[in-house]
Amino acid sequence: MEKGDRFFLAVLATVLLVRLFILLMPVDFFIFQDYYHHIYVGILLIFVFALLNYELHLKLFYPFAIAIGLVVDELVYLLPFFMGNTTKGDYFSSYSLFFMIFGLVIVYVIRELFVKEIKDTQD
């Protein structure tokens, strides 16, 4: 399997695991009562990975894919009218699912750009 395909599978697995976790949480869970979204963690990780030493950055294949997955999962929350409190239903609304699928398609199409310079230690 090529690096780009493994990168996309890691992004997809991240999105699916996050969605499964959200699906299994009770509706009164505290995470649905606050303004915090995991897209913030993904964006922060992307910036941190970008600022790291170049040699170390090349070894962050899967952590970078996970960060991209966290961002892709909540792309809808970049729109101002979706920010704020969320309910469990918001994560599975048609808007949220559309933006998640749209983000996954974009990552799939440009997956080779993400791994072009990455030296895979598993090869």
N, C-alpha and C positions, 0 to 999 in steps of 0.2 A: 504494500500500500504506500502511495506517495505521501510526502510530507504535507502537501496541501490538503489531501483527503483526511489525514490524521488530525490536522488542525481543525478542519470543519467538524469532524466527529467529536472532538473535544468541546467545541463551541455548542454543538447540538446537545451533547450529553449534559452540559452545564444548564442549558435552558430547560431541558426536560426534567432534570433533578430539582431545579428551583420550582418549576411548575408543579411537580409532584408534591414537594414539601408544602407549598401553598395550598394545594388541594386537600392534603391530609390534616391541615391545621383547623382547629375549631373556629367558627365564625366570630367568637368573642375573644379570640387570641389578641394579645396586646399589639401585635404587629399591624393589625388592621385599625388601630386607634391612633397611630402617630403619623407624622409627616415624613418619615424617613423611608427612602427607597433604596434597594440594593444597586440601582444604577449609579448611585454616588460612589459606592465601593468600587465598582467596575471602572468608572472614570478616573478615580484616584489611583487605582492600580496601573492603569494605562500610562498615566503621567509619571508615576514612580518608575515603571519599567523603562520609559523613554529617557528618563534622566540618569539611569544607571550607566555605569561603565559599559562601553561597547562590547567588550569580551563577555561580560556577565550577561548582558542583554541578549546575546546570541544563544545563551543556554536557557533562556526563559520561555521555551516553546509552549509547554502546557499551561503554566501560570498566565501567560499572555492570552492564550485561547480562552481560559476561564474568565479573565477580565472582559474580553470581548463578549462572551456569552452573557455575563451579568448585564452589560449595557444593552445588548440586543433584546434581552428578555423584557426590558422596560423602556424601550424606545418611545412608547406612547407617552411616557411621563415627561418627555422633553417639551411636549405641547403645554402651554400655560394653563389651559382650562382643565387639564387632568391632574395637575399638581395638587398636593394636599392630602387630606384623609382619603383612604381607599377602603373599599369593602372587598370581601372575597369575590363577589360577582364582578368587580371592576377588572380583576386579573384575567377573567375569562370572558370579558365582553368582546363583541365583534371588533371594536376599535383596537383593543389590546392585542387580540389574536392576529388581526391584519398587520399591525406594525411589527409584531414578533416574526411572522412569516416573511414579511417584506425584508426585515433585517437579515434573516437567515438566508434568503435568496441572494441578497447583496454580498454577504460574507462568502457564500458558496461560489459566486461568480468571480470574486476577486481574491479567493483564498490563496492563490499562488503569490500574490503580492505580499501577503503577510509572512510567508515563509521563504521568500526569495533568497535572503541572505543568511537565514538561520542554519547554523551547522548542527545537524542532528547527531547527538552523541550515541543514538541507538543504531545508526547505520554502520 
